[in-house]
Structures are given as C-alpha cells and as structure tokens.
Amino acid sequence: MVNHAEEIRWHYPRKALADAYLETLRAGLISSLVLFAPRRKGKTEFLLEDLFPAAEAQGYLTVYCSMWQNRSDPLAALLLALSQAAKPKTFGAKLQNKLLKPFKKANLELDLGPVGKLKAEAEFHAKGDASQAQLQRLPELIDAVVAASKGKVLIAFDEIQHLAKPEFTELVAALRTTLDVRKRSVKTVFTGSSRNRLQMMFSQIKAPLFQFSQSTDFPDLDSGFVEFMSASFQQATGRTLDPAQANAAFDALSHTPGLFHDAVERLMKMGGTDILSVARRVLADSREASGYAERLMEMRPLDRGVIRAIVARQPLYTEETRRQLAQAVGIEGEPLTARQVQVAVERLLTEQIIYQAARGVYEIEDHQLAEWLLVAPEFMSGEDGI
C-alpha cells in the first residue's frame, strides 16, 4: 500500500562520513581536503546534503562553487558565490547578471557590512582570461565572507580539475595564496572527477594549490544505500525489490549512485520489480550515449594500440610492446621508438583518456570506458576495424 501522505526520502544520508571529514579539518594539521571520484558517484549531493548541514551545525558559514558553472570564466562564478555568501540578503540580481555575463568592463560596488564597501573595476571575458583587477578582489571577498560568519568558513570547490588548464594558472596561484594565509579560519574541500587533471594540479603547477591538503578517494556507497533506495521505492510504488537482485544491479552499475537512481526511476515508470534487467539497460544506454566506439574511431591507430596495451596490462616501453604497436600502425620490421610511444601517451593524458597511476603505469580515466573495453573483445583484438 502506497502512503501518499508520507514524504519519501531519496537522499541517502552519510552523516558519519561528513563528521569524519570535519573532524579532520578541525584537528588543524591540514586546512583542506581533496576528494576524488568519477562522475555520478554522488560527490556534489554529499557536499550539499551532508557535509554542509553538518558544517553549519558546527558554526561554519558554507560556500559552494562549481568550476563548471561558468566553464569559460570560473572566476566569475567564484566571485558570485563569495558575494552571495558575504551579503546573501541584499545581493542584487543586477550584480549577479554582471558577474555571470561576459563583458568588457564594469564598476562593481558591494556593501559588505563589517568590512565596508568594496569597489572594483573588473574585466570579464568569455574565454576566461583572469584580469588582475578581478584576482585582486579575491582576498577582500573572502575576508568579507569570514566577517559575515562566526569566524569559521567552509568553501567547497566542485570539479576543481577544470582549473588545471593553462589559461587558469593565475587563478590557481591567486587561490593558493589567498587560502594559504587564511587557513585557520577558512577550510576548503576540493572535488575532482579526473585523476590526471588533479595530478596536474598537484605536480605541474609550480606552487601547488593543494600544498596543505589531504587527498583521498571519495568512498563508494555500500549495500546500505541499496537498502535505503529499495525502501523508498517500496514506499513510492508499493512494490518490493528483491535484495539480492538490487545489490546485483548496483554491482553491475559499478556502485554508481547516479546510474542506480536512473534505474530506479525507470523501473517506477515501467512497473514491475526486475531492477537487474533495468540496470543493465541503463548501463548499455549510458555507454551508447557516451559514444565510446565513435570516440575510439576518431583516434590515431597508435593511440588505440596504446589503449589496448594499457587494458592488457602490457608494459608500454618494452621492445615487444613497441614492435606490436609498430605492427598496429602498419610498420613492419622495426619497433617504434620509446619517444613515439611517449608522444601517444602524452596525447592520451591531455585528452583525459588515461592517467598515470604510478611511474610507468597507466590506467583508463573513465571507469565506465575501462569496463566497456574489458567486455569488447573485438576492440582488444583489433578485428572490429577500430
């Protein structure tokens, strides 16, 4: 029987994890956390539904900013988020439009209470060029957020790997300096869905943004999430999911909550209780929508050969592997040089197809692509024309 009067909860709470992260920050040894997980693993929902409420209960003023909100100009998105946090009640739509809309120059004036009025002439460009005028506003805005708080601020930077691009180097440097000198009052959480881009942020920028951070993999959800979703499904539909089948469906989806949500939603519309079959269809649709085969077809033959070698766990630079790669590109007799292989590896790294797991060891960046490759014997053998 469906109880329409009772509110159905679809968010699986992770309070213990949120409390553990906050305790790590409270201890003071580090001032920021870097959480990695592939896309659709629930990072953003965790930030907004679990970490922020727990932080606010402990007296933090919380600020959320997605680096994908304005991909061409993430600084504008950050200024907007900070301005809203510093003066949320009187923040006007006019200023919001100025911050989000690309334009040449604008005179901005914010009344930020305890720190007075902030005036700035800033340049906004659609391509994300970070002007010095804008960057110089960051310390003042963050100080305004601190002044509006009770002395504790938690800023979450979602999809921070977007700033690994060369055009955002100055923004990263400004953030590093600004946050470093305020690490006692301003705690930060960075999330990322690209290992390679995060590694670039750590090692390729001269003064890393994450100098005082702790990096950790965002943990997968377990069977408790499946039980919670099954209970909500039963409450919404009156139908009961078989526990073993529901857990098998979650396993088939690589413990990806976003895809499991899709499967449950589709099953609610279709009727029935065969969650495993629906999950398999959702996974197939997701892979098809990702266009893996088409993307591989667009690659150079050498790049495809390197991918095959990585999936097969072959060392890339041995003579045997280089000879196989030479044959893959139609060269007989002599193996490719190590430099030729390295150029292909660097290209795949730049395109975020692979990431470096250890010295000389590479993995496929997209976990769904990696799983698709494992069940695509035609690709691995090269017999499908790819």
C-alpha positions in Angstrom: 0.0 0.0 0.0 1.4 3.4 -1.0 1.2 6.1 1.7 0.8 9.3 -0.3 0.7 11.4 2.9 4.2 10.4 4.0 7.2 12.3 2.4 9.5 10.0 0.5 13.2 10.5 1.1 15.6 9.7 -1.8 18.8 11.1 -0.4 20.9 8.5 1.4 22.5 10.4 4.4 26.2 10.0 5.1 26.5 11.9 8.3 29.3 9.8 9.7 31.5 10.5 6.7 30.7 14.2 6.9 31.6 14.3 10.6 34.9 12.5 9.9 35.9 15.0 7.3 35.0 17.9 9.5 37.0 16.4 12.4 40.0 16.1 10.1 39.8 19.8 9.3 39.1 20.7 12.9 42.3 19.0 14.1 44.2 21.7 12.2 47.0 19.6 10.7 45.6 20.3 7.2 43.2 23.0 6.1 41.7 21.4 3.0 40.6 18.0 1.6 40.7 16.8 -2.0 38.0 14.2 -2.8 38.3 12.2 -6.0 35.6 10.1 -7.5 34.4 9.5 -11.1 31.3 11.4 -12.3 27.9 10.5 -10.9 29.4 9.0 -7.8 27.5 11.4 -5.6 30.1 14.0 -4.7 28.0 17.1 -5.2 25.0 15.7 -3.4 27.2 14.7 -0.5 28.6 18.3 -0.3 25.2 19.9 -0.3 23.1 17.4 1.6 25.6 16.0 4.1 28.8 18.0 4.6 27.3 21.5 4.5 24.4 20.8 7.0 26.9 19.1 9.4 29.3 22.0 9.0 26.6 24.6 9.5 25.6 22.8 12.7 29.1 23.3 13.9 29.1 27.0 13.2 30.6 27.2 9.7 29.4 29.5 7.1 29.4 27.4 3.9 30.1 28.5 0.3 29.6 26.2 -2.7 31.2 26.9 -6.1 31.2 24.6 -9.1 34.1 25.3 -11.5 31.8 24.0 -14.3 29.1 26.6 -13.5 30.8 29.0 -15.9 33.4 27.0 -17.7 34.8 29.8 -19.7 35.1 32.1 -16.7 35.2 30.2 -13.4 36.5 33.2 -11.6 33.1 35.0 -12.3 31.3 32.0 -10.8 33.6 32.1 -7.7 33.1 35.9 -7.2 29.3 35.4 -7.4 29.4 32.6 -4.8 31.5 34.6 -2.4 29.5 37.7 -2.9 26.2 35.9 -2.1 27.8 34.4 1.0 29.1 37.7 2.2 25.8 39.5 1.7 23.1 37.0 0.9 20.0 39.0 1.8 20.8 42.2 -0.1 22.7 40.7 -3.0 21.0 42.1 -6.1 20.1 40.5 -9.4 21.8 43.3 -11.2 25.2 42.5 -9.8 24.6 38.8 -10.4 24.0 39.4 -14.1 27.2 41.4 -14.3 29.2 38.7 -12.7 27.8 35.9 -14.9 27.6 37.7 -18.2 30.8 38.3 -20.2 31.5 41.9 -20.8 34.5 44.3 -21.2 34.4 46.5 -18.0 32.2 47.2 -15.1 32.3 49.1 -11.9 31.1 46.9 -9.1 30.3 48.1 -5.6 29.2 45.7 -2.8 28.1 46.8 0.7 29.7 44.0 2.8 28.7 45.2 6.2 31.6 44.7 8.6 34.3 45.4 6.1 32.5 48.3 4.4 32.0 48.9 0.7 34.1 47.0 -1.8 34.6 48.8 -5.1 36.2 47.2 -8.2 36.6 47.8 -11.9 36.8 44.3 -13.4 37.1 42.9 -16.8 35.1 39.8 -17.7 36.0 37.8 -20.9 34.1 34.8 -22.3 37.3 32.9 -22.8 38.1 33.0 -19.1 41.1 35.4 -19.1 41.5 36.3 -15.4 42.3 40.0 -15.2 44.4 41.3 -12.4 41.6 43.5 -11.2 39.4 40.5 -10.7 42.0 38.4 -9.0 42.8 41.2 -6.5 39.2 41.1 -5.3 39.5 37.6 -4.1 41.2 38.3 -0.7 38.7 41.1 0.1 35.7 39.0 -0.8 36.9 36.0 1.2 37.6 38.4 4.2 34.0 39.6 3.8 32.7 36.1 4.0 34.8 35.5 7.1 33.4 38.7 8.6 29.9 37.6 7.8 30.5 34.3 9.6 31.1 33.4 13.2 34.8 33.1 12.4 34.6 29.7 10.5 34.1 29.3 6.8 34.0 26.2 4.6 34.3 26.6 0.9 33.7 23.7 -1.5 35.2 23.9 -4.9 33.4 21.3 -7.1 35.2 19.8 -10.2 38.4 21.7 -9.4 40.3 19.8 -12.1 38.8 22.3 -14.6 41.4 24.8 -13.3 44.3 22.6 -14.5 44.0 24.3 -17.9 46.9 26.7 -18.7 44.6 29.7 -19.0 43.6 29.4 -15.3 47.2 29.3 -13.9 46.9 32.8 -12.5 43.6 32.0 -10.8 45.1 28.9 -9.2 48.0 30.9 -7.9 45.7 33.6 -6.5 43.6 31.0 -4.8 46.6 29.3 -3.3 48.0 32.5 -1.8 44.6 33.7 -0.6 43.6 30.5 1.0 47.0 29.7 2.5 47.2 32.9 4.6 43.6 32.3 5.8 43.8 28.5 6.5 43.0 28.9 10.2 39.5 30.5 9.5 38.8 29.2 6.0 38.7 25.5 5.4 38.3 24.1 1.9 37.1 21.0 0.2 38.0 20.3 -3.4 36.4 17.6 -5.5 37.5 16.2 -8.8 36.5 13.6 -11.3 39.7 13.4 -13.4 42.7 11.8 -11.8 45.0 13.1 -14.5 43.8 16.7 -14.1 44.2 16.5 -10.3 47.7 15.2 -10.7 48.4 18.2 -12.9 47.2 20.5 -10.2 49.4 18.7 -7.7 52.6 18.4 -9.7 52.7 20.6 -12.8 51.9 24.0 -11.3 55.0 25.5 -9.7 53.3 26.2 -6.4 50.6 23.6 -6.0 47.1 24.7 -4.9 46.9 21.6 -2.7 50.1 22.2 -0.7 48.3 21.9 2.6 45.7 19.4 1.5 44.9 15.7 2.1 43.9 13.8 -1.0 41.6 10.8 -0.7 39.3 8.8 -2.8 35.7 9.5 -2.1 34.4 6.1 -0.8 31.8 4.1 -2.8 28.4 3.6 -1.3 27.6 0.1 0.0 24.6 -2.2 0.5 23.1 0.3 3.0 22.4 2.6 0.1 20.7 -0.1 -1.9 18.5 -1.0 1.1 17.6 2.7 1.6 16.7 3.1 -2.1 14.7 -0.1 -2.1 12.7 1.0 0.9 12.0 4.4 -0.8 11.0 2.5 -3.9 8.5 0.4 -2.0 7.1 3.4 -0.2 6.6 5.2 -3.5 5.2 2.2 -5.5 4.0 -0.5 -3.1 6.4 -2.9 -4.9 9.2 -4.8 -3.3 12.6 -5.3 -4.8 14.5 -8.5 -4.2 17.5 -7.6 -2.0 20.0 -9.9 -3.8 18.8 -8.6 -7.2 19.0 -5.0 -6.1 22.6 -5.4 -4.9 23.5 -7.3 -8.1 22.1 -4.3 -10.1 24.2 -1.9 -8.0 27.3 -4.1 -8.7 26.5 -4.1 -12.4 26.5 -0.3 -12.3 29.9 -0.2 -10.6 28.4 1.2 -7.4 27.5 4.4 -9.3 24.5 6.0 -7.4 23.6 8.3 -10.3 23.0 5.3 -12.6 21.2 3.4 -9.8 18.9 6.4 -9.4 18.2 6.3 -13.1 17.4 2.6 -12.9 15.0 3.0 -10.0 13.3 5.9 -11.7 12.9 3.9 -14.9 11.5 0.9 -13.0 9.0 3.2 -11.3 7.7 4.3 -14.7 7.8 0.8 -16.3 6.2 -1.2 -13.5 7.5 -4.5 -12.2 10.4 -5.2 -9.9 13.2 -6.5 -12.2 15.7 -4.0 -11.2 18.7 -6.0 -12.5 17.4 -6.1 -16.1 16.6 -2.4 -16.0 20.1 -1.6 -14.6 21.7 -3.5 -17.4 19.6 -1.5 -19.9 20.6 1.8 -18.2 24.2 0.8 -18.3 24.0 0.0 -22.0 22.2 3.2 -22.7 24.9 5.2 -20.8 27.7 3.5 -22.7 25.9 4.2 -26.0 25.3 7.8 -25.1 29.0 8.2 -24.2 29.9 7.3 -27.8 32.9 5.1 -26.9 33.2 3.4 -30.2 32.9 6.6 -32.2 35.4 8.3 -30.0 37.9 5.4 -30.5 37.3 5.5 -34.3 38.4 9.2 -34.3 41.7 8.4 -32.6 45.0 7.7 -34.3 45.8 4.0 -34.7 48.8 4.3 -32.4 46.7 5.8 -29.6 44.2 2.9 -29.9 47.2 0.5 -29.8 48.5 2.1 -26.6 45.0 1.9 -25.1 44.9 -1.9 -25.9 48.3 -2.3 -24.3 47.2 -0.5 -21.1 44.0 -2.5 -20.8 46.0 -5.7 -21.4 48.5 -4.6 -18.6 51.4 -4.7 -21.0 54.5 -2.6 -20.2 54.4 0.1 -22.8 58.1 0.6 -23.5 59.5 -2.9 -23.9 60.7 -3.9 -27.3 58.0 -6.5 -27.7 55.2 -3.9 -27.0 56.8 -1.3 -29.2 57.0 -3.9 -32.0 53.4 -4.8 -31.6 52.5 -1.1 -31.7 54.5 -0.7 -34.9 52.5 -3.5 -36.5 49.3 -1.9 -35.3 50.2 1.2 -37.4 51.3 -0.7 -40.4 55.1 -0.7 -39.8 56.9 -4.0 -40.2 60.4 -4.9 -39.2 61.4 -2.3 -36.7 59.7 -1.4 -33.4 58.5 2.1 -32.6 60.9 4.2 -30.6 60.2 4.9 -26.9 59.7 8.6 -27.9 57.0 7.7 -30.4 55.1 5.8 -27.8 55.6 8.6 -25.3 54.0 11.1 -27.7 50.9 8.9 -27.9 50.8 8.6 -24.1 51.1 12.3 -23.6 48.3 12.8 -26.1 46.0 10.4 -24.3 46.9 12.1 -20.9 46.0 15.5 -22.3 42.7 14.2 -23.7 41.9 12.6 -20.3 41.6 9.1 -21.7 44.3 7.8 -19.3 46.0 8.8 -16.1 49.3 7.9 -14.6 48.7 5.6 -11.6 52.4 5.1 -10.8 55.7 5.5 -12.6 55.3 3.9 -16.0 51.9 2.6 -15.1 48.8 4.0 -16.7 45.0 3.4 -16.3 41.9 4.3 -18.2 40.5 7.6 -16.7 36.8 6.8 -17.3 35.9 3.7 -15.2 32.9 3.0 -17.4 35.1 3.1 -20.5 37.5 0.8 -18.8 34.8 -1.7 -18.1 33.4 -1.4 -21.7 36.9 -2.1 -23.1 37.1 -5.3 -21.0 33.9 -6.6 -22.5 34.7 -5.5 -26.0 36.9 -8.4 -27.4 36.6 -7.0 -30.9 38.3 -3.8 -29.9 41.0 -5.6 -28.0 41.8 -7.9 -30.9 41.5 -5.0 -33.5 39.1 -7.1 -35.5 36.2 -4.6 -35.4 38.0 -2.1 -37.6 38.7 0.3 -34.7 
